[in-house]
Amino acid sequence: MTQTTPKPRRLSDIVTSIDTQQPLSIGTLVDAFGERAFGALMFVFAVPNVVPTPPGTSAVLGLPLVILTFQLMIGRQRLWLPNAVRKRMISGAMFEGFAKRAVPVMARFERVLKPRVSFLAATDLAERVIGIVAFALAVILFLPIPLVNILPAAAITLMALGLAERDGLAVLAGYALAALTALLLAVVSSAIYAGIVAFFGALFGG
């Protein structure tokens, strides 16, 4: 009789099952996600930036993304965090508030996400490529560049879910948004450069 591999728990189920009646450490949160910690935590830190947030939020959430995606890029199989970071505590109420906002979003994606096009999401090379692209996006997100936060955050969110659920189509959609991010960044950079040149030209009568 053919044995079937048990379907992994959905990320939304894992988040919902985490006890929020007491403070929890970052290490506990990482351990709860297990082998899918990279994708899950990339989602956790990226998705708040998809909607308008107070100034400075992208810098605060972008730094953990830089650390996570760098480790994915260099091929680490398990997420490493310093003990000082693992021991940092998160209030149960804060995590519960995040879960109430994030779980419905995750559940909507999970209705259509499934393991497919595995060469884009479920191989060592695929994970490294995701890491390279997501690392570049995380750096962009971390930098105070106006008007370009939402696209890289959305791209990382899609790649994170694709990585966690082994869905190559979601990863491919993330790559498409990454390409749009690069295009937008080029346009914004060109506009800023043209503005600086025009300013100094007018200033010095050039």
C-alpha positions in Angstrom: 0.0 0.0 0.0 1.4 3.4 -1.0 2.0 5.7 1.9 1.3 9.4 1.5 3.4 12.1 3.1 1.4 14.0 5.7 0.5 17.5 4.6 2.5 20.1 6.6 0.5 22.3 8.9 -0.5 25.6 7.4 1.4 28.7 8.7 -1.9 30.3 9.7 -2.6 27.2 11.9 0.8 27.5 13.5 0.4 31.2 14.3 -3.1 30.6 15.7 -1.8 27.8 18.0 0.9 29.9 19.6 0.0 30.7 23.2 -0.5 34.4 23.7 -1.6 34.2 27.3 2.0 35.0 28.3 5.0 36.7 26.8 7.0 34.6 24.3 10.6 34.8 23.2 11.8 35.3 19.7 13.5 31.9 20.0 10.2 30.3 20.9 8.6 31.9 17.8 11.4 30.7 15.5 11.2 27.1 16.9 7.4 27.1 16.4 7.8 27.5 12.7 10.5 24.8 12.5 12.0 24.2 9.1 9.7 26.9 7.6 11.1 29.7 9.8 12.7 31.5 6.9 9.5 31.9 4.9 7.3 32.4 7.9 9.4 35.2 9.5 10.0 36.9 6.1 6.3 37.1 5.8 5.9 38.4 9.4 8.4 41.2 8.8 7.4 42.1 5.2 3.6 42.0 5.3 3.1 45.1 7.6 4.9 47.2 5.0 2.4 46.3 2.3 -0.1 48.7 3.8 0.7 52.3 4.6 2.6 52.5 7.9 4.0 55.3 10.1 7.3 56.8 8.9 10.3 54.7 10.0 8.4 51.4 10.1 10.1 50.0 7.0 13.6 50.7 8.6 12.6 48.9 11.8 11.2 45.9 10.0 13.6 46.0 7.2 16.7 45.2 9.3 15.4 41.7 10.4 14.5 41.0 6.8 18.1 41.8 5.8 19.5 39.4 8.4 17.0 36.6 7.4 17.4 36.9 3.7 21.2 37.1 3.9 21.3 33.7 5.7 18.9 32.3 3.1 21.1 33.7 0.3 24.3 32.0 1.6 22.5 28.7 2.0 21.9 28.2 5.7 19.4 25.4 6.3 18.4 26.6 9.7 17.9 30.2 10.8 20.6 31.4 13.2 20.0 34.2 15.7 22.3 35.4 18.5 21.1 34.3 22.0 20.6 37.9 22.9 18.0 38.1 20.1 16.5 34.7 20.7 15.9 35.7 24.4 14.1 39.0 23.5 10.5 38.8 24.7 7.3 39.8 22.8 4.2 40.5 24.8 1.4 38.1 24.2 -1.0 40.9 23.5 1.3 42.4 20.8 1.6 39.0 19.1 -2.1 38.4 19.4 -2.8 41.7 17.7 -0.5 40.8 14.9 -2.1 37.4 14.5 -5.6 38.8 14.3 -4.5 41.0 11.3 -2.1 38.5 9.6 -3.9 35.2 9.9 -6.9 36.2 7.7 -4.4 37.3 5.0 -2.4 34.1 5.3 -5.6 32.0 5.2 -6.7 33.7 2.0 -3.4 33.0 0.3 -3.3 29.4 1.6 -6.6 28.6 -0.2 -4.7 28.8 -3.5 -1.1 28.0 -2.4 0.1 24.4 -2.9 3.3 22.6 -3.7 4.0 23.1 -7.4 6.7 24.2 -9.9 9.1 22.9 -7.2 12.2 23.9 -9.1 11.4 27.5 -8.2 10.7 26.9 -4.5 11.8 23.6 -3.2 15.5 23.1 -4.1 18.7 24.4 -2.5 19.4 26.5 -5.6 15.9 27.9 -5.6 16.2 28.9 -2.0 19.4 30.7 -2.7 18.0 32.6 -5.6 15.0 33.6 -3.5 17.5 34.7 -0.9 19.5 36.8 -3.3 16.4 38.6 -4.7 14.7 39.0 -1.3 18.0 40.3 0.2 18.2 43.0 -2.5 14.6 43.9 -1.8 15.1 44.0 2.0 18.0 46.4 1.5 15.7 48.7 -0.6 13.0 48.4 2.1 15.5 49.3 4.8 16.8 52.4 3.0 14.7 55.6 3.4 13.8 55.8 -0.3 10.4 57.4 -0.8 7.5 55.8 -2.7 9.1 52.3 -3.1 8.2 50.5 0.2 5.0 48.7 -0.8 6.3 46.9 -3.9 9.4 45.3 -2.4 7.4 44.4 0.7 4.7 42.7 -1.5 7.3 40.9 -3.5 9.0 39.5 -0.3 5.6 38.6 1.0 4.8 36.5 -2.1 8.2 34.9 -2.1 8.0 34.1 1.6 4.7 32.3 1.2 5.9 30.5 -1.8 9.0 29.4 0.1 7.0 28.3 3.1 4.4 26.5 1.1 6.7 25.3 -1.7 4.7 27.1 -4.3 6.8 28.1 -7.3 4.0 30.1 -8.9 3.9 32.4 -5.8 7.7 32.8 -6.0 7.4 33.6 -9.7 4.8 36.3 -8.9 7.2 37.7 -6.3 9.9 37.9 -8.9 7.6 39.8 -11.2 7.0 42.4 -8.4 10.7 42.5 -7.8 11.2 43.4 -11.4 8.6 46.2 -11.1 10.4 47.4 -8.0 13.7 47.6 -9.9 11.9 49.6 -12.7 10.2 51.9 -10.2 13.5 52.5 -8.3 15.2 53.3 -11.6 12.5 55.9 -12.4 12.6 57.4 -9.0 16.4 57.6 -9.0 16.4 59.2 -12.5 13.9 61.8 -11.3 15.9 62.6 -8.2 19.1 62.9 -10.2 17.4 65.1 -12.8 16.0 67.3 -10.0 19.5 67.6 -8.4 21.1 68.5 -11.7 18.4 71.1 -12.4 18.7 72.6 -8.9 22.4 73.1 -9.1 22.1 74.3 -12.7 19.7 77.0 -11.7 21.7 77.8 -8.6 25.0 78.3 -10.4 23.4 79.6 -13.7 24.4 76.6 -15.7 
